[in-house]
Amino acid sequence: MAGAAAKTTFYGGPIGSGWLTVAVMRRPLWETLLKDVGSLGSPGSDEIRWLKPGRPGDTLRARFTVVEAIPSRSKPDRGVVRSLSEMLNQHDEVVMTVRGMGMFARRPLTS
């Protein structure tokens, strides 16, 4: 019944929750970046966009891009990284973007 009802919606069929897509993206972010660096937390995300609905049977993958790395002026042992996270479906269509920032420990400078 739910599938038939979903066909009458704006999306023309069942879709996944956008917030579920955000949650799914967090695992590869942890596995490929956060678990191996000195993450000091995040003040939050600036923007989340759901560009296409995720549908049952879709295969999603994540792409992470560092947009800017800003060393702290007052605390040289840390800095802020601005990033763009994207979720793509099996057709390489971007279904979601998240622009965020994180605070990270910096390696000591060597001379």
C-alpha positions, 0 to 999 in steps of 0.5 A: 500500500505504501508504494502505491501511495508514494507513486501519487506524491510529488516524487513519483515513488518511495524515497529515503529521508534526507537526514538518513542520507546525512547519517549514512555519509558520516560513516565513510567520513569517519573511516576515511578521515576523522578516525586518523586525525586530531579532530577537535570537534566542529562548530557545525555545518553551514549548509545542507542541500538535498538535490535529488531524492535517494530511492530504494535500491540506490547505491550511494558513495561519499566524496569529501573535498577540503575547500580551505584550511585556515591555521589559527592565529592565536593557537598555532597547534590547531586550525579550521578546515572548511569542507564540501561533502557530497553523496552521489548515486550509482549514476554519479548524480549528486544527491546531497551536499553538506558544507561544513567546518571542523577544528583539527590539531596541526602537526608541529612545524619543523625547520 
